[in-house]
Amino acid sequence: EQHVGRRPGFLFRELQSLVAGRRLGFEALLCELELAAARRELHGAHASPFEKVDRIWQVAVYHHPRHGRRQVAFGTVRNLLSKIRKNDCVTADAKP
C-alpha cells in the first residue's frame, strides 16, 4: 500500500522526543528547548540540534541535518506541539 500524506519532518520528530509522553505546555516546551540549546553549547552539535531560543523575536533556531541552520517561529512550534498532543491521545486511546 502506498503512503498517502505528508510524513513528519525532522523538527516534528525532535520535538516529539523532547516531549516524550509528558504533558508539557508551550512555556514548558520553550524551557526544554532552551535547555537543549544550552546542552548543545556545552557538549557540541551531537548533543542537540537546537541552537537558540529567542523569546523577544519569538524564533527558535535549530540545525537540520540536510538543510543546515533553520529558524522556526513560535507559532510553528506551537502547532507541532498540538499535533504531538493529538497523536499521543490517539495512540493512548487505541487498543493494542
Beta strands, then each sheet from edge to edge (+ up, - down):
strand 1: 50-54
strand 2: 59-64
strand 3: 68-73
sheet 1: 1+ 2- 3+
end
